[in-house]
Amino acid sequence: MAGQALTIFLVGAFFMASVISNLTSAISLLNSLYNGSSTAPASGEEDYIVWTALINMGIGLWENEEGMLWNELYGKLADAADGTKTTTAGTYTYAVPTNFKFPASGYVWLGTGTNKTAFKVVKQQDLQLYENNGGNWCYFLLDTTPTLEFNPNCQILDGATISYNYYKKATALSAGADTFEMSDPMFAVYYALSELKKEEGDTSALQIASQKMEAMRTKNMMTPDWDSTFIPKTENGYGV
């Protein structure tokens, strides 16, 4: 058992010197850790399919880690692969990206450059307060197929660019070139390894995966040096 744990540590340390960024490199590392082989399974082979599923389970655990909103999962409509990005005159309902989870800002903007109009995002439970309101407001209908809904009492012009920030669902990997969103993909690799070694009673990979998750949590909560909420350090101590 100690020998297996040492092997996992040494191989992992070697790969940590390089960047594990996509599914191909993750499968290659998992193969080295699990089989001690330089020949990783090819796409379509049983091990490749099973290992990919386990890696994606790790991604799901990371995405849904209790109490965490990951910095890597904040995005903009402009960068999304889909979702309606321009308005149509007289249309008040617009599709959001398929990876949309919930809005991450209090306003939706219509227009470009400095010629933009702000629409305040209203909570669904407050909609009745705005029924007779002709102002610039909107809301996100968060049902099984979320949509962006504008106040039907306001004027929506044709061809205006829609912009907003949102929190994304994590992306599951399928193609070899698909990249991880998490800051340390080694977590997903070690989680997959822990599942493969579960029946052997070897928990060393699970311990490393837990350490990786904790490190990502710490990194995610760290305050940048320029954050004004931090109390600056002075020569006479903290504060002034």
C-alpha positions as CSV (number, residue, x, y, z in Angstrom):
1,M,0.0,0.0,0.0
2,A,2.8,2.4,0.9
3,G,4.6,1.5,-2.4
4,Q,1.4,2.3,-4.4
5,A,1.0,5.6,-2.6
6,L,4.6,6.5,-3.3
7,T,4.2,5.7,-7.0
8,I,1.1,7.8,-7.2
9,F,2.9,10.7,-5.6
10,L,6.0,10.5,-7.8
11,V,4.2,10.1,-11.1
12,G,1.8,12.9,-10.1
13,A,4.7,15.2,-9.1
14,F,6.3,14.6,-12.6
15,F,3.1,15.5,-14.4
16,M,2.5,18.5,-12.1
17,A,5.7,20.0,-13.7
18,S,3.7,20.3,-16.9
19,V,0.2,21.7,-17.5
20,I,-2.7,19.3,-17.5
21,S,-5.2,21.3,-19.4
22,N,-7.3,19.0,-21.7
23,L,-8.9,15.6,-21.7
24,T,-6.0,14.0,-23.7
25,S,-3.4,15.0,-21.1
26,A,-5.7,14.0,-18.3
27,I,-6.2,10.5,-19.8
28,S,-2.5,10.2,-20.3
29,L,-1.8,11.1,-16.7
30,L,-4.5,8.8,-15.4
31,N,-3.0,5.9,-17.4
32,S,0.4,6.5,-15.9
33,L,-0.9,6.7,-12.4
34,Y,-3.2,3.7,-12.7
35,N,-1.4,1.4,-15.1
36,G,2.1,2.6,-15.0
37,S,2.1,2.5,-18.8
38,S,3.2,5.0,-21.4
39,T,0.5,3.9,-23.9
40,A,-2.9,5.5,-22.9
41,P,-6.2,4.1,-24.2
42,A,-7.4,5.6,-27.5
43,S,-10.7,7.4,-27.9
44,G,-13.6,4.9,-28.2
45,E,-11.9,2.2,-26.2
46,E,-13.6,1.0,-23.0
47,D,-11.1,2.4,-20.6
48,Y,-11.1,5.8,-22.4
49,I,-14.9,5.9,-22.1
50,V,-15.0,4.9,-18.5
51,W,-12.1,7.2,-17.5
52,T,-13.7,10.1,-19.3
53,A,-17.0,9.5,-17.4
54,L,-15.1,9.4,-14.1
55,I,-13.2,12.7,-14.9
56,N,-16.5,14.3,-15.7
57,M,-17.9,13.1,-12.4
58,G,-15.0,15.0,-10.8
59,I,-15.9,18.1,-12.8
60,G,-19.5,17.7,-11.5
61,L,-18.3,17.5,-7.9
62,W,-16.1,20.6,-8.4
63,E,-19.0,22.5,-9.9
64,N,-21.3,21.7,-7.1
65,E,-18.9,22.0,-4.2
66,E,-21.0,23.3,-1.3
67,G,-20.7,27.0,-0.6
68,M,-18.5,27.8,-3.6
69,L,-19.1,30.1,-6.6
70,W,-16.0,29.4,-8.7
71,N,-14.3,32.4,-10.4
72,E,-13.8,30.3,-13.5
73,L,-17.5,29.9,-14.1
74,Y,-18.4,33.5,-14.4
75,G,-18.9,34.5,-18.1
76,K,-20.3,37.0,-20.5
77,L,-23.0,36.5,-23.1
78,A,-20.7,37.9,-25.7
79,D,-18.3,35.0,-25.2
80,A,-21.0,32.3,-25.2
81,A,-21.3,29.8,-28.0
82,D,-25.0,30.4,-28.2
83,G,-27.8,32.5,-26.7
84,T,-29.5,35.4,-28.4
85,K,-27.2,38.4,-28.6
86,T,-29.2,41.0,-30.5
87,T,-32.8,42.2,-30.1
88,T,-35.7,42.0,-32.5
89,A,-38.2,44.9,-32.5
90,G,-41.3,43.9,-30.6
91,T,-39.8,40.7,-29.2
92,Y,-39.5,40.5,-25.4
93,T,-38.3,36.9,-24.9
94,Y,-34.7,35.8,-25.7
95,A,-32.8,32.6,-25.4
96,V,-29.9,32.4,-22.9
97,P,-26.8,30.3,-23.4
98,T,-27.2,26.6,-22.9
99,N,-24.6,26.7,-20.1
100,F,-26.5,29.5,-18.3
101,K,-27.1,28.8,-14.6
102,F,-28.1,32.2,-13.1
103,P,-27.5,35.9,-13.8
104,A,-24.3,37.4,-12.3
105,S,-25.1,41.1,-12.6
106,G,-27.9,43.4,-11.7
107,Y,-28.4,44.9,-15.2
108,V,-28.8,43.8,-18.8
109,W,-27.6,46.3,-21.3
110,L,-28.9,47.0,-24.8
111,G,-26.7,48.8,-27.4
112,T,-23.0,49.2,-28.1
113,G,-20.2,51.5,-27.0
114,T,-21.4,54.5,-25.0
115,N,-24.8,54.3,-26.5
116,K,-26.3,51.7,-24.2
117,T,-29.5,51.5,-22.2
118,A,-29.6,49.7,-18.8
119,F,-32.4,47.3,-17.9
120,K,-32.6,46.5,-14.2
121,V,-32.8,42.8,-13.5
122,V,-35.8,42.1,-11.3
123,K,-36.2,38.9,-9.1
124,Q,-38.9,36.6,-10.3
125,Q,-40.7,36.8,-7.0
126,D,-41.0,40.6,-7.3
127,L,-42.6,40.7,-10.8
128,Q,-46.1,41.5,-9.6
129,L,-44.7,44.8,-8.2
130,Y,-43.8,45.8,-11.8
131,E,-46.9,44.8,-13.7
132,N,-48.0,48.4,-14.5
133,N,-44.5,49.7,-14.7
134,G,-43.3,51.1,-18.0
135,G,-39.6,51.4,-17.0
136,N,-36.5,49.6,-18.2
137,W,-36.5,46.3,-16.4
138,C,-36.2,42.6,-17.2
139,Y,-36.0,39.3,-15.5
140,F,-34.6,35.8,-16.1
141,L,-37.2,33.1,-16.1
142,L,-35.3,30.3,-14.4
143,D,-37.4,27.3,-15.3
144,T,-36.2,24.1,-17.1
145,T,-35.5,26.3,-20.2
146,P,-34.3,29.7,-18.9
147,T,-35.0,32.8,-20.9
148,L,-34.4,36.5,-20.6
149,E,-37.7,38.4,-20.5
150,F,-38.0,42.2,-21.0
151,N,-40.8,44.4,-19.7
152,P,-43.5,44.1,-22.3
153,N,-44.6,47.7,-21.6
154,C,-41.3,49.2,-22.8
155,Q,-40.0,49.6,-26.3
156,I,-37.5,47.2,-27.7
157,L,-35.7,48.4,-30.8
158,D,-34.3,46.2,-33.6
159,G,-30.7,45.1,-33.7
160,A,-29.5,46.2,-30.3
161,T,-26.7,44.2,-28.8
162,I,-27.6,42.4,-25.6
163,S,-25.0,42.1,-22.9
164,Y,-24.9,40.7,-19.4
165,N,-22.8,38.5,-17.1
166,Y,-23.9,35.1,-15.9
167,Y,-22.7,32.1,-13.9
168,K,-22.2,29.1,-16.0
169,K,-22.6,25.3,-15.7
170,A,-19.3,23.5,-15.8
171,T,-18.4,22.0,-19.2
172,A,-18.2,18.2,-19.4
173,L,-15.3,16.9,-21.5
174,S,-15.8,14.6,-24.5
175,A,-13.2,15.4,-27.2
176,G,-9.5,15.1,-26.5
177,A,-8.9,18.8,-27.0
178,D,-11.7,19.9,-24.6
179,T,-10.2,21.9,-21.8
180,F,-10.9,22.1,-18.1
181,E,-12.3,25.2,-16.4
182,M,-11.1,24.4,-12.9
183,S,-7.8,26.0,-11.8
184,D,-6.3,22.6,-11.0
185,P,-7.5,19.8,-13.3
186,M,-5.4,17.4,-11.3
187,F,-8.3,17.2,-8.9
188,A,-10.5,15.5,-11.5
189,V,-7.6,13.1,-12.4
190,Y,-7.0,12.1,-8.8
191,Y,-10.8,11.7,-8.2
192,A,-11.0,9.4,-11.2
193,L,-8.1,7.4,-9.9
194,S,-9.6,7.1,-6.4
195,E,-12.7,5.6,-8.0
196,L,-10.6,3.1,-10.0
197,K,-8.7,2.1,-6.8
198,K,-11.8,2.1,-4.5
199,E,-12.2,-1.7,-4.5
200,E,-8.5,-2.2,-3.7
201,G,-9.0,-0.1,-0.5
202,D,-6.4,2.4,-1.6
203,T,-7.5,5.8,-0.4
204,S,-4.2,7.7,-1.2
205,A,-5.6,9.2,-4.5
206,L,-8.8,10.3,-2.7
207,Q,-6.6,12.1,-0.1
208,I,-4.7,13.9,-2.8
209,A,-8.0,14.9,-4.6
210,S,-9.3,16.3,-1.3
211,Q,-6.2,18.4,-0.9
212,K,-6.5,19.6,-4.5
213,M,-10.1,20.7,-3.8
214,E,-9.2,22.5,-0.6
215,A,-6.4,24.3,-2.4
216,M,-8.8,25.5,-5.1
217,R,-11.3,26.6,-2.5
218,T,-8.6,28.7,-0.8
219,K,-7.4,30.2,-4.1
220,N,-11.0,31.0,-5.0
221,M,-11.6,32.9,-1.8
222,M,-8.3,34.8,-1.8
223,T,-8.5,38.6,-2.0
224,P,-6.3,40.3,-4.6
225,D,-3.6,42.7,-3.3
226,W,-5.4,45.7,-4.9
227,D,-8.7,45.0,-3.1
228,S,-9.6,48.1,-1.1
229,T,-11.5,45.9,1.5
230,F,-8.1,44.7,2.7
231,I,-6.5,46.6,5.6
232,P,-3.1,47.7,4.3
233,K,0.0,46.9,6.3
234,T,2.1,49.9,7.4
235,E,5.5,50.3,9.1
236,N,3.8,50.7,12.5
237,G,1.5,47.7,12.1
238,Y,-1.8,47.1,10.4
239,G,-4.1,50.0,9.6
240,V,-3.4,53.6,10.3
